[in-house]
Amino acid sequence: MPTGSGCSGEVERFQAVMDNDLATGHTTKGVHTRVSAEISTARSTCAAGNEGGAISQIRATKARFGYPG
């Protein structure tokens, strides 16, 4: 599991969870693609310096797809 703090850590950990869920058959490729696109948006928000916005985006994506927040 990726380490790190702040929005960068949140983004990379959630991507790792999604990649693992795809690899182990706990999600479909279609869901993985949609969630990964949302994670990418949060990654860009984080890189732009908007930590709160990125974390909010990750939390919203988790809630939308049934992942614990």
NUTIBA-691868 format. One record per atom (N, C-alpha, C): residue number from 1; residue in one letter; atom name; x, y, z. Coordinates in steps of 0.001 Angstrom, whole numbers. Layout:
REM NUTIBA-691868
k:NUM&r:A&a:CA&xx:X&yy:Y&zz:Z
...
This chain:
REM NUTIBA-691868
k:1&r:M&a:N&xx:853&yy:-1179&zz:0
k:1&r:M&a:CA&xx:0&yy:0&zz:0
k:1&r:M&a:C&xx:896&yy:1238&zz:0
k:2&r:P&a:N&xx:620&yy:2162&zz:-893
k:2&r:P&a:CA&xx:1425&yy:3388&zz:-938
k:2&r:P&a:C&xx:1343&yy:4176&zz:371
k:3&r:T&a:N&xx:2443&yy:4783&zz:711
k:3&r:T&a:CA&xx:2471&yy:5641&zz:1891
k:3&r:T&a:C&xx:2415&yy:7081&zz:1420
k:4&r:G&a:N&xx:2416&yy:7964&zz:2335
k:4&r:G&a:CA&xx:2366&yy:9378&zz:1983
k:4&r:G&a:C&xx:1253&yy:10039&zz:2749
k:5&r:S&a:N&xx:1375&yy:11332&zz:2848
k:5&r:S&a:CA&xx:371&yy:12071&zz:3604
k:5&r:S&a:C&xx:-385&yy:13002&zz:2676
k:6&r:G&a:N&xx:-1413&yy:13588&zz:3214
k:6&r:G&a:CA&xx:-2184&yy:14563&zz:2461
k:6&r:G&a:C&xx:-2899&yy:13954&zz:1274
k:7&r:C&a:N&xx:-3237&yy:14807&zz:342
k:7&r:C&a:CA&xx:-4039&yy:14359&zz:-798
k:7&r:C&a:C&xx:-3289&yy:13363&zz:-1677
k:8&r:S&a:N&xx:-1991&yy:13528&zz:-1811
k:8&r:S&a:CA&xx:-1222&yy:12609&zz:-2644
k:8&r:S&a:C&xx:-1311&yy:11183&zz:-2114
k:9&r:G&a:N&xx:-1162&yy:11028&zz:-814
k:9&r:G&a:CA&xx:-1279&yy:9710&zz:-202
k:9&r:G&a:C&xx:-2670&yy:9127&zz:-367
k:10&r:E&a:N&xx:-3691&yy:9957&zz:-178
k:10&r:E&a:CA&xx:-5082&yy:9506&zz:-335
k:10&r:E&a:C&xx:-5335&yy:9017&zz:-1759
k:11&r:V&a:N&xx:-4880&yy:9784&zz:-2727
k:11&r:V&a:CA&xx:-5079&yy:9441&zz:-4135
k:11&r:V&a:C&xx:-4391&yy:8119&zz:-4457
k:12&r:E&a:N&xx:-3134&yy:7990&zz:-4094
k:12&r:E&a:CA&xx:-2370&yy:6792&zz:-4459
k:12&r:E&a:C&xx:-2872&yy:5554&zz:-3731
k:13&r:R&a:N&xx:-3297&yy:5701&zz:-2478
k:13&r:R&a:CA&xx:-3840&yy:4548&zz:-1751
k:13&r:R&a:C&xx:-5143&yy:4065&zz:-2381
k:14&r:F&a:N&xx:-6027&yy:4990&zz:-2741
k:14&r:F&a:CA&xx:-7293&yy:4573&zz:-3340
k:14&r:F&a:C&xx:-7060&yy:3936&zz:-4709
k:15&r:Q&a:N&xx:-6119&yy:4460&zz:-5488
k:15&r:Q&a:CA&xx:-5807&yy:3830&zz:-6776
k:15&r:Q&a:C&xx:-5279&yy:2421&zz:-6555
k:16&r:A&a:N&xx:-4446&yy:2223&zz:-5532
k:16&r:A&a:CA&xx:-3918&yy:892&zz:-5227
k:16&r:A&a:C&xx:-5046&yy:-67&zz:-4847
k:17&r:V&a:N&xx:-6012&yy:411&zz:-4071
k:17&r:V&a:CA&xx:-7164&yy:-418&zz:-3697
k:17&r:V&a:C&xx:-7937&yy:-818&zz:-4952
k:18&r:M&a:N&xx:-8186&yy:142&zz:-5828
k:18&r:M&a:CA&xx:-8931&yy:-153&zz:-7055
k:18&r:M&a:C&xx:-8174&yy:-1136&zz:-7948
k:19&r:D&a:N&xx:-6868&yy:-948&zz:-8082
k:19&r:D&a:CA&xx:-6061&yy:-1860&zz:-8897
k:19&r:D&a:C&xx:-6101&yy:-3268&zz:-8315
k:20&r:N&a:N&xx:-6019&yy:-3373&zz:-6992
k:20&r:N&a:CA&xx:-6085&yy:-4671&zz:-6328
k:20&r:N&a:C&xx:-7465&yy:-5302&zz:-6516
k:21&r:D&a:N&xx:-8517&yy:-4505&zz:-6377
k:21&r:D&a:CA&xx:-9871&yy:-5035&zz:-6553
k:21&r:D&a:C&xx:-10080&yy:-5560&zz:-7972
k:22&r:L&a:N&xx:-9518&yy:-4887&zz:-8957
k:22&r:L&a:CA&xx:-9613&yy:-5370&zz:-10334
k:22&r:L&a:C&xx:-8832&yy:-6675&zz:-10495
k:23&r:A&a:N&xx:-7624&yy:-6711&zz:-9962
k:23&r:A&a:CA&xx:-6767&yy:-7888&zz:-10094
k:23&r:A&a:C&xx:-7358&yy:-9118&zz:-9410
k:24&r:T&a:N&xx:-8094&yy:-8901&zz:-8327
k:24&r:T&a:CA&xx:-8652&yy:-10028&zz:-7572
k:24&r:T&a:C&xx:-10096&yy:-10334&zz:-7949
k:25&r:G&a:N&xx:-10648&yy:-9603&zz:-8915
k:25&r:G&a:CA&xx:-11996&yy:-9872&zz:-9381
k:25&r:G&a:C&xx:-13103&yy:-9269&zz:-8542
k:26&r:H&a:N&xx:-12768&yy:-8337&zz:-7657
k:26&r:H&a:CA&xx:-13777&yy:-7707&zz:-6805
k:26&r:H&a:C&xx:-14473&yy:-6529&zz:-7473
k:27&r:T&a:N&xx:-14003&yy:-6145&zz:-8650
k:27&r:T&a:CA&xx:-14674&yy:-5104&zz:-9434
k:27&r:T&a:C&xx:-14485&yy:-5415&zz:-10909
k:28&r:T&a:N&xx:-15261&yy:-4778&zz:-11733
k:28&r:T&a:CA&xx:-15162&yy:-4995&zz:-13175
k:28&r:T&a:C&xx:-14215&yy:-3970&zz:-13802
k:29&r:K&a:N&xx:-13788&yy:-4260&zz:-15014
k:29&r:K&a:CA&xx:-12916&yy:-3334&zz:-15736
k:29&r:K&a:C&xx:-13631&yy:-2002&zz:-15968
k:30&r:G&a:N&xx:-14929&yy:-2048&zz:-16246
k:30&r:G&a:CA&xx:-15686&yy:-820&zz:-16481
k:30&r:G&a:C&xx:-15725&yy:79&zz:-15258
k:31&r:V&a:N&xx:-15981&yy:-518&zz:-14098
k:31&r:V&a:CA&xx:-16000&yy:271&zz:-12858
k:31&r:V&a:C&xx:-14600&yy:795&zz:-12574
k:32&r:H&a:N&xx:-13590&yy:-41&zz:-12752
k:32&r:H&a:CA&xx:-12209&yy:379&zz:-12516
k:32&r:H&a:C&xx:-11869&yy:1582&zz:-13394
k:33&r:T&a:N&xx:-12273&yy:1539&zz:-14648
k:33&r:T&a:CA&xx:-11993&yy:2642&zz:-15569
k:33&r:T&a:C&xx:-12667&yy:3927&zz:-15112
k:34&r:R&a:N&xx:-13941&yy:3839&zz:-14715
k:34&r:R&a:CA&xx:-14671&yy:5035&zz:-14266
k:34&r:R&a:C&xx:-14068&yy:5608&zz:-12986
k:35&r:V&a:N&xx:-13768&yy:4724&zz:-12020
k:35&r:V&a:CA&xx:-13195&yy:5202&zz:-10759
k:35&r:V&a:C&xx:-11803&yy:5780&zz:-11002
k:36&r:S&a:N&xx:-11002&yy:5117&zz:-11821
k:36&r:S&a:CA&xx:-9653&yy:5613&zz:-12106
k:36&r:S&a:C&xx:-9691&yy:6988&zz:-12757
k:37&r:A&a:N&xx:-10688&yy:7248&zz:-13597
k:37&r:A&a:CA&xx:-10826&yy:8575&zz:-14204
k:37&r:A&a:C&xx:-11107&yy:9624&zz:-13133
k:38&r:E&a:N&xx:-11950&yy:9279&zz:-12167
k:38&r:E&a:CA&xx:-12238&yy:10218&zz:-11078
k:38&r:E&a:C&xx:-11013&yy:10411&zz:-10181
k:39&r:I&a:N&xx:-10262&yy:9336&zz:-9964
k:39&r:I&a:CA&xx:-9031&yy:9443&zz:-9180
k:39&r:I&a:C&xx:-8036&yy:10348&zz:-9907
k:40&r:S&a:N&xx:-7969&yy:10234&zz:-11219
k:40&r:S&a:CA&xx:-7072&yy:11080&zz:-12010
k:40&r:S&a:C&xx:-7427&yy:12553&zz:-11857
k:41&r:T&a:N&xx:-8714&yy:12856&zz:-11825
k:41&r:T&a:CA&xx:-9153&yy:14235&zz:-11614
k:41&r:T&a:C&xx:-8704&yy:14723&zz:-10240
k:42&r:A&a:N&xx:-8860&yy:13875&zz:-9232
k:42&r:A&a:CA&xx:-8425&yy:14239&zz:-7879
k:42&r:A&a:C&xx:-6907&yy:14411&zz:-7826
k:43&r:R&a:N&xx:-6177&yy:13576&zz:-8562
k:43&r:R&a:CA&xx:-4711&yy:13685&zz:-8616
k:43&r:R&a:C&xx:-4311&yy:15044&zz:-9195
k:44&r:S&a:N&xx:-4994&yy:15480&zz:-10237
k:44&r:S&a:CA&xx:-4712&yy:16786&zz:-10845
k:44&r:S&a:C&xx:-5050&yy:17925&zz:-9895
k:45&r:T&a:N&xx:-6162&yy:17797&zz:-9195
k:45&r:T&a:CA&xx:-6561&yy:18806&zz:-8210
k:45&r:T&a:C&xx:-5505&yy:18907&zz:-7119
k:46&r:C&a:N&xx:-5016&yy:17768&zz:-6665
k:46&r:C&a:CA&xx:-3974&yy:17727&zz:-5635
k:46&r:C&a:C&xx:-2693&yy:18392&zz:-6148
k:47&r:A&a:N&xx:-2291&yy:18039&zz:-7367
k:47&r:A&a:CA&xx:-1063&yy:18596&zz:-7944
k:47&r:A&a:C&xx:-1153&yy:20108&zz:-8113
k:48&r:A&a:N&xx:-2370&yy:20615&zz:-8282
k:48&r:A&a:CA&xx:-2573&yy:22060&zz:-8417
k:48&r:A&a:C&xx:-2560&yy:22770&zz:-7070
k:49&r:G&a:N&xx:-2404&yy:22003&zz:-5993
k:49&r:G&a:CA&xx:-2302&yy:22600&zz:-4663
k:49&r:G&a:C&xx:-3601&yy:22679&zz:-3889
k:50&r:N&a:N&xx:-4661&yy:22096&zz:-4409
k:50&r:N&a:CA&xx:-5958&yy:22135&zz:-3736
k:50&r:N&a:C&xx:-6168&yy:20832&zz:-2971
k:51&r:E&a:N&xx:-5496&yy:20718&zz:-1824
k:51&r:E&a:CA&xx:-5547&yy:19487&zz:-1046
k:51&r:E&a:C&xx:-6962&yy:19160&zz:-583
k:52&r:G&a:N&xx:-7657&yy:20139&zz:-41
k:52&r:G&a:CA&xx:-9017&yy:19907&zz:445
k:52&r:G&a:C&xx:-9955&yy:19462&zz:-660
k:53&r:G&a:N&xx:-9828&yy:20087&zz:-1810
k:53&r:G&a:CA&xx:-10662&yy:19709&zz:-2947
k:53&r:G&a:C&xx:-10395&yy:18291&zz:-3404
k:54&r:A&a:N&xx:-9129&yy:17913&zz:-3456
k:54&r:A&a:CA&xx:-8765&yy:16563&zz:-3894
k:54&r:A&a:C&xx:-9277&yy:15512&zz:-2921
k:55&r:I&a:N&xx:-9119&yy:15769&zz:-1636
k:55&r:I&a:CA&xx:-9600&yy:14811&zz:-633
k:55&r:I&a:C&xx:-11120&yy:14703&zz:-702
k:56&r:S&a:N&xx:-11799&yy:15814&zz:-907
k:56&r:S&a:CA&xx:-13259&yy:15785&zz:-1057
k:56&r:S&a:C&xx:-13666&yy:14976&zz:-2284
k:57&r:Q&a:N&xx:-12926&yy:15119&zz:-3370
k:57&r:Q&a:CA&xx:-13230&yy:14350&zz:-4581
k:57&r:Q&a:C&xx:-13054&yy:12852&zz:-4335
k:58&r:I&a:N&xx:-11989&yy:12481&zz:-3637
k:58&r:I&a:CA&xx:-11757&yy:11064&zz:-3333
k:58&r:I&a:C&xx:-12885&yy:10533&zz:-2458
k:59&r:R&a:N&xx:-13260&yy:11283&zz:-1441
k:59&r:R&a:CA&xx:-14351&yy:10838&zz:-556
k:59&r:R&a:C&xx:-15655&yy:10680&zz:-1321
k:60&r:A&a:N&xx:-15949&yy:11605&zz:-2218
k:60&r:A&a:CA&xx:-17178&yy:11524&zz:-3017
k:60&r:A&a:C&xx:-17153&yy:10299&zz:-3932
k:61&r:T&a:N&xx:-16016&yy:10027&zz:-4533
k:61&r:T&a:CA&xx:-15895&yy:8856&zz:-5403
k:61&r:T&a:C&xx:-16076&yy:7581&zz:-4599
k:62&r:K&a:N&xx:-15446&yy:7507&zz:-3441
k:62&r:K&a:CA&xx:-15609&yy:6330&zz:-2584
k:62&r:K&a:C&xx:-17078&yy:6120&zz:-2241
k:63&r:A&a:N&xx:-17764&yy:7171&zz:-1852
k:63&r:A&a:CA&xx:-19179&yy:7062&zz:-1482
k:63&r:A&a:C&xx:-20025&yy:6629&zz:-2679
k:64&r:R&a:N&xx:-19753&yy:7197&zz:-3840
k:64&r:R&a:CA&xx:-20518&yy:6898&zz:-5051
k:64&r:R&a:C&xx:-20395&yy:5432&zz:-5460
k:65&r:F&a:N&xx:-19225&yy:4843&zz:-5215
k:65&r:F&a:CA&xx:-18979&yy:3471&zz:-5646
k:65&r:F&a:C&xx:-18980&yy:2467&zz:-4496
k:66&r:G&a:N&xx:-19389&yy:2901&zz:-3305
k:66&r:G&a:CA&xx:-19571&yy:1978&zz:-2192
k:66&r:G&a:C&xx:-18314&yy:1589&zz:-1435
k:67&r:Y&a:N&xx:-17297&yy:2421&zz:-1479
k:67&r:Y&a:CA&xx:-16073&yy:2163&zz:-722
k:67&r:Y&a:C&xx:-16121&yy:2948&zz:582
k:68&r:P&a:N&xx:-15605&yy:2377&zz:1665
k:68&r:P&a:CA&xx:-15619&yy:3119&zz:2936
k:68&r:P&a:C&xx:-14755&yy:4367&zz:2846
k:69&r:G&a:N&xx:-15234&yy:5424&zz:3464
k:69&r:G&a:CA&xx:-14574&yy:6710&zz:3370
k:69&r:G&a:C&xx:-13547&yy:6946&zz:4391
